[in-house]
Amino acid sequence: MTSRLTDSRLANIGARTIQTAYVTLHDQFQAITERASVRFDAQDWAGMQADAAERLYLYRRIVDLVEAAIRDLLGDRAENKLIWASMKAVYSGLIADRDDWELAETFFNSATRRIFTTVGVDHQIEFVATDFETPPTRPRSPVYRSYGHSSSTAGLVAIVLRDNSFTTPYANLQRDAELVAQRIDAQLEKLGALQSVDRLELIRSPFFRGMGAYLVGRLFSGSHRIPLALALIHTPNGLIVDSVLLDENSVSILFSFAHSYFHIAVDRPYDLVYFLKSIMPRKRTGELYISLGYNKHGKTELYRDLLDHLAYTTEKFEVARGQRGMVMMVFTMPGYDMVFKLIKDFFNYPKDSTRKQVKGKYDLVYRLDRAGRLVDAQVFEYLEFSRDLFSEELLAELAGSCTQTVTIGEEKVVISHAYVQRRVIPLDIYVRDAHESAACAAVCDYGQAIKDMASNNIFPGDMLLKNFGVTRHGRVVFYDYDELCLLEECNFRRLPPTARYEDDLAAEPWFHVNPHDIFPEEFPHFLGLSGNLRDEFERRHAMLYTAEYWREQQEAVRAGVRSHIFPYLPEQQLRGSTIEMNP
């Protein structure tokens, strides 16, 4: 049947097929996202977790279906670029009245790249830049609610909390309003602003993630625009505002690349992203889309951002700072705070992983609640760069260790598979170069990072400092995933006592070791901490050296106990860090 259809007719049908698939994706994504409010209200944490997993793989499932449909429709004309160029033009018209046109364009690109193994980008059949100079539709209403001047800051906050209530009542709404108001007034004084709030603008829907809900907005006082985020959690007595965040850095940590994606109901993601951009101007647009669960479009924006940077830079890609990895080759550009990670052809002893297993680890991290400690990684395929953008040292390393992934031509370098992550300072370099107080703080947070991961069923595997990094906010995160595994898969053991003096001196263990056996008593020997850093770490985290601690964490995980990882410091909590949450 399709063999008798003209190219033009096929282009029209194909465009509508992709549009229908995108509508299906949008509707299902929204349905899952909108369940978050009910899950939070009912404290259905298992359901929240299941929804997060379902939403993560929704995009891939829908693209699989549309690829099959398009191949069936086009048959032996599936790779006819003239048809696809017409299809793109028709599709652009079909989505011109959508509030989420930018996401729809990215979806078309996903379908295109399933059919064509495109090296670099193809302007003819892909939306490299959006087709629309300005948003093609106008918002029916602002993405935020606006609250005018009130007689008191506490009165204003109370109105906001009442407008964002749940079936579960607040434990003491007025008290929370007063506590929040005290922090706001103190921040106004610190900034030298007027001692009153002229206007408050709040995103209409709360942001849900894990066991928390967040009301996000901005305050205006005179010439000052102040970020605002109220963190809501459940306690045995009802809902409370646990923290109020009032500066760019704190809100940026809330939206960090080490946290899982938010669930928030929104009709126009574009407006939401640019509202968030107004309070976090240093955040990339792509990172904000990713934080909201639109990770495929976030990748599109990251790629556009990279192209913009490369168009004006005179810098070259170079080998990233830090110890060379045995599994991954990592490079970056000095003025661009992203790193590109490529799987090496061969892994040095004692690594015995395969390429497939390494990719599996990154896929596992994608599925996990990252606990604010695992760096998000976006997968890019068939990237094409000018050879002139690479240093000679880097080209030599790529030619020597990444031939399965990299093709180096006379003018172009093509990378078939890369993980792209935010650049951080390797922890071993950070503690070496930082002042002692900053180094001690980082080492303490390193221990807390390990604990946070453990409470979320994550064991880093290789806990050497070089596999952790420090963000610009001073938070410690983990980024080397080739040894990472689920905590419940590990077998934590105490070291058997030695029978002879010679056993203590032996290079090899005097007892049988199974593949998943881990001996926490050995941790102090290879973590590489010394002096005050070791003392401070052990003062705060000595329990990490005991098999009992790890077994307790495993028991909690297996019992379904879920831990809330607070995306802010204890001193930012309104009542301190002793508040009891509902498990």
Secondary structure as the mmCIF struct_conf table of DSSP 4:
data_model
#
loop_
_struct_conf.conf_type_id
_struct_conf.id
_struct_conf.beg_label_comp_id
_struct_conf.beg_label_asym_id
_struct_conf.beg_label_seq_id
_struct_conf.end_label_comp_id
_struct_conf.end_label_asym_id
_struct_conf.end_label_seq_id
HELX_RH_3T_P HELX_RH_3T_P1 THR A 2 ARG A 4
BEND BEND1 LEU A 5 LEU A 5
HELX_RH_AL_P HELX_RH_AL_P1 ASP A 7 ALA A 42
TURN_TY1_P TURN_TY1_P1 GLN A 43 GLN A 43
HELX_RH_AL_P HELX_RH_AL_P2 TRP A 45 LEU A 56
TURN_TY1_P TURN_TY1_P2 TYR A 57 TYR A 57
HELX_RH_AL_P HELX_RH_AL_P3 LEU A 58 LEU A 74
HELX_RH_3T_P HELX_RH_3T_P2 GLY A 75 ARG A 77
TURN_TY1_P TURN_TY1_P3 ALA A 78 GLU A 79
HELX_RH_AL_P HELX_RH_AL_P4 LYS A 81 LEU A 94
TURN_TY1_P TURN_TY1_P4 ILE A 95 ASP A 97
TURN_TY1_P TURN_TY1_P5 ASP A 99 ASP A 100
HELX_RH_AL_P HELX_RH_AL_P5 TRP A 101 ILE A 115
BEND BEND2 PHE A 116 PHE A 116
BEND BEND3 VAL A 119 GLY A 120
TURN_TY1_P TURN_TY1_P6 HIS A 123 ILE A 125
BEND BEND4 GLU A 126 GLU A 126
BEND BEND5 VAL A 128 ALA A 129
BEND BEND6 ASP A 131 ASP A 131
BEND BEND7 GLU A 133 THR A 134
BEND BEND8 PRO A 136 THR A 137
BEND BEND9 ARG A 140 SER A 141
BEND BEND10 VAL A 143 VAL A 143
STRN STRN1 TYR A 144 TYR A 147
BEND BEND11 SER A 151 SER A 152
HELX_RH_AL_P HELX_RH_AL_P6 THR A 153 ASP A 163
TURN_TY1_P TURN_TY1_P7 ASN A 164 ASN A 164
BEND BEND12 THR A 167 THR A 168
HELX_LH_PP_P HELX_LH_PP_P1 PRO A 169 PRO A 169
STRN STRN2 TYR A 170 TYR A 170
BEND BEND13 ALA A 171 ALA A 171
HELX_RH_AL_P HELX_RH_AL_P7 LEU A 173 LEU A 191
TURN_TY1_P TURN_TY1_P8 GLY A 192 GLY A 192
BEND BEND14 GLN A 195 SER A 196
BEND BEND15 ASP A 198 ASP A 198
STRN STRN3 ARG A 199 ILE A 203
BEND BEND16 ARG A 204 SER A 205
STRN STRN4 PHE A 207 ARG A 209
TURN_TY1_P TURN_TY1_P9 GLY A 210 MET A 211
STRN STRN5 GLY A 212 SER A 221
TURN_TY1_P TURN_TY1_P10 GLY A 222 SER A 223
STRN STRN6 HIS A 224 THR A 235
TURN_TY1_P TURN_TY1_P11 PRO A 236 ASN A 237
STRN STRN7 GLY A 238 LEU A 245
BEND BEND17 ASP A 247 ASP A 247
HELX_RH_AL_P HELX_RH_AL_P8 GLU A 248 LEU A 254
TURN_TY1_P TURN_TY1_P12 PHE A 255 PHE A 255
TURN_TY1_P TURN_TY1_P13 PHE A 257 ALA A 258
BEND BEND18 HIS A 259 HIS A 259
HELX_LH_PP_P HELX_LH_PP_P2 SER A 260 PHE A 262
STRN STRN8 HIS A 263 HIS A 263
BEND BEND19 ASP A 267 ASP A 267
HELX_RH_AL_P HELX_RH_AL_P9 PRO A 269 ILE A 279
TURN_TY1_P TURN_TY1_P14 PRO A 281 ARG A 282
BEND BEND20 LYS A 283 LYS A 283
HELX_RH_AL_P HELX_RH_AL_P10 THR A 285 SER A 291
TURN_TY1_P TURN_TY1_P15 LEU A 292 GLY A 293
HELX_RH_AL_P HELX_RH_AL_P11 ASN A 295 TYR A 312
STRN STRN9 PHE A 317 PHE A 317
STRN STRN10 GLU A 318 VAL A 319
HELX_LH_PP_P HELX_LH_PP_P3 ALA A 320 ALA A 320
BEND BEND21 ARG A 321 GLY A 322
HELX_LH_PP_P HELX_LH_PP_P4 GLN A 323 GLY A 325
BEND BEND22 MET A 326 VAL A 327
STRN STRN11 MET A 328 MET A 333
TURN_TY1_P TURN_TY1_P16 PRO A 334 GLY A 335
STRN STRN12 TYR A 336 ILE A 343
BEND BEND23 ASP A 345 PHE A 346
TURN_TY1_P TURN_TY1_P17 TYR A 349 PRO A 350
HELX_RH_AL_P HELX_RH_AL_P12 ARG A 355 ARG A 367
BEND BEND24 LEU A 368 LEU A 368
TURN_TY1_P TURN_TY1_P18 ALA A 371 ARG A 373
STRN STRN13 LEU A 374 LEU A 374
STRN STRN14 GLN A 378 PHE A 380
BEND BEND25 TYR A 382 TYR A 382
STRN STRN15 LEU A 383 SER A 386
HELX_RH_3T_P HELX_RH_3T_P3 ARG A 387 LEU A 389
STRN STRN16 PHE A 390 PHE A 390
HELX_RH_AL_P HELX_RH_AL_P13 GLU A 392 SER A 401
TURN_TY1_P TURN_TY1_P19 THR A 403 THR A 405
STRN STRN17 VAL A 406 ILE A 408
BEND BEND26 GLU A 410 GLU A 411
STRN STRN18 LYS A 412 ILE A 415
BEND BEND27 SER A 416 SER A 416
STRN STRN19 ALA A 418 ARG A 422
STRN STRN20 ILE A 425 PRO A 426
HELX_RH_AL_P HELX_RH_AL_P14 LEU A 427 ASP A 433
BEND BEND28 ALA A 434 ALA A 434
HELX_RH_AL_P HELX_RH_AL_P15 GLU A 436 SER A 455
TURN_TY1_P TURN_TY1_P20 ASN A 456 ASN A 457
STRN STRN21 ILE A 458 PHE A 459
BEND BEND29 GLY A 461 GLY A 461
HELX_RH_3T_P HELX_RH_3T_P4 LEU A 465 ASN A 467
STRN STRN22 PHE A 468 VAL A 470
TURN_TY1_P TURN_TY1_P21 ARG A 472 HIS A 473
BEND BEND30 GLY A 474 GLY A 474
STRN STRN23 VAL A 476 PHE A 478
TURN_TY1_P TURN_TY1_P22 ASP A 482 GLU A 483
STRN STRN24 CYS A 485 LEU A 486
HELX_RH_3T_P HELX_RH_3T_P5 LEU A 487 GLU A 489
STRN STRN25 ASN A 491 PHE A 492
HELX_LH_PP_P HELX_LH_PP_P5 ARG A 494 THR A 498
BEND BEND31 ALA A 499 ARG A 500
HELX_RH_AL_P HELX_RH_AL_P16 TYR A 501 LEU A 505
BEND BEND32 ALA A 507 GLU A 508
BEND BEND33 TRP A 510 PHE A 511
TURN_TY1_P TURN_TY1_P23 PRO A 515 HIS A 516
STRN STRN26 ASP A 517 ILE A 518
HELX_RH_3T_P HELX_RH_3T_P6 PRO A 520 GLU A 522
HELX_RH_AL_P HELX_RH_AL_P17 PHE A 523 PHE A 526
BEND BEND34 LEU A 527 LEU A 527
HELX_RH_AL_P HELX_RH_AL_P18 GLY A 531 HIS A 541
HELX_RH_3T_P HELX_RH_3T_P7 ALA A 542 TYR A 545
HELX_RH_AL_P HELX_RH_AL_P19 ALA A 547 ARG A 558
TURN_TY1_P TURN_TY1_P24 ALA A 559 GLY A 560
BEND BEND35 PRO A 567 TYR A 568
HELX_RH_3T_P HELX_RH_3T_P8 PRO A 570 GLN A 572
STRN STRN27 GLN A 573 GLN A 573
TURN_TY1_P TURN_TY1_P25 LEU A 574 ARG A 575
BEND BEND36 SER A 577 SER A 577
HELX_LH_PP_P HELX_LH_PP_P6 ILE A 579 ASN A 582
#
